[in-house]
């Protein structure tokens, strides 16, 4: 492998955005979403598909204990999407990308190759082949050849990433995707995303059958991902085909009384999923940053782009088919506001297996108190008026020449007060250091209750439209420059991102 580092300064082309206004019977709409008075629901209930399969696993090339070494290639490859062969942007030819499996204390070495073809520049002025790698959720260094999203690579270039997981907490699901500002939305939309699983440190959950669910939507046009429009950048792009591990409504078998563990990641650009399993509770045992102290029963679990959740499901004693659905949720834009979608079907069948839920999951998981000397910061997320094409943090749209910057001292605690001055929800994601949610103003009450009362660690949290969030952010272990941003990827590309300089 050759090591090359590209840090080109490429001026972003000015892009004028026009928000699409969509109207449907019985609903007042804004930006493609149902804003108030929704009375109609669109039911998307595809026929039951093939048997559920987990994503492929990326082989470990190392024979050295404590070292995971993988080859990862970004390339165009044909993929079967519900019977249609489409050329997607993939990792190693897989959609979703193959799962990388590690444990706390490992050294992860990724031999990365960019084989994306050069096809000109996009509407943001970026060469479409320019890419890199972000390990979303890993508590690792943001500098050098670790999770350094300021490195960029053009077609044909290679790079050796290396991540030291000695300080990463075990027992969580993360995911990897590209992070070149101006290219992120198009590349993830076209297929570049995969799961990154960190094994549990304990054995409490080891007896349960475990599956990874990568939630992703897409729209195809002419055998390729549908191109972005200006309205897609303003609203966030949602697809017309909803997939679990690249499958439409796969069927997952469970025995009556069996408990399964599902590790779920929302790898979509902008679609929110309000998950509900018919006649079952979802027992939340882990969040973005690791395991909870015990299971928390939820009738619905809301996932914005970039969020992960770890749930236990105890199958009914009654055999039959049960639908895992995404219920309507109004994020302020997009058609998911009034869509009820069958994502997967559970087939409870076979002989009974009466498994019990654990009383305790991780006894070390606790909520922290805010230190008296914690620095408080205010961060305001804003969208420009229709047609302005701007998305900002504290009034600044990120570019190669300007960014709102937070400078933090290492081994400290900070309180981040994040205000949303727009009519859309924004999932806020900070790199390197997960946080605990102190409070949320506005939004979904069940979501707010789960994350403000449990010992949950979060690196992505929904800031409700015209609402706010307070986070307790430990600034621990690593120095370097990283970023924080809206994880509606189109908004990130438009400028809703800041720099975080940890000294």
ABEGO torsion letter per residue (X at the ends): XBBBBBABBBBBBBBBBBBBBBBBBGBBBBGGBBABGBABBBBBBBBBBBBBBBBBBBBBABABBGBBBBBBBBBBBBBBBGGBBBBBBBBGGBOBBBBBBBBBGBBBBBBBBBABBBAEBBAAGBBAABBBBBBBGBBBBABEABBBAABBBBBGBBBBBBBBAAABBBGBBBBBBBABBGAAAAAAAAGBBBBBBBBBABAAAAABBBBBBBBBBBBBBGGBBBBBBAAAAAAEBBBABBBBGGBBGBBBBBBBGBBBBBBBBBABAABBBBBBBBGBBBBBABBAAEBBABBBBBABBBBBBGBBBBBBBBBBABBEBBBBBBBBBBAGBEAAAABBBBABBBBBBEBBBBBBBBABABAABBBBBBBAABBBBBBBBBBBBBGAGBBBBGGBBBBAABBBBBBBBBGBBBBBBBBBABABBBBBBBBGBBBBBABBBEEBAAAAAAAAABBBBBABBBBBBGBBBBBBBBBBGBBEBBBBBBABAAAAAAGBBBBBBBX
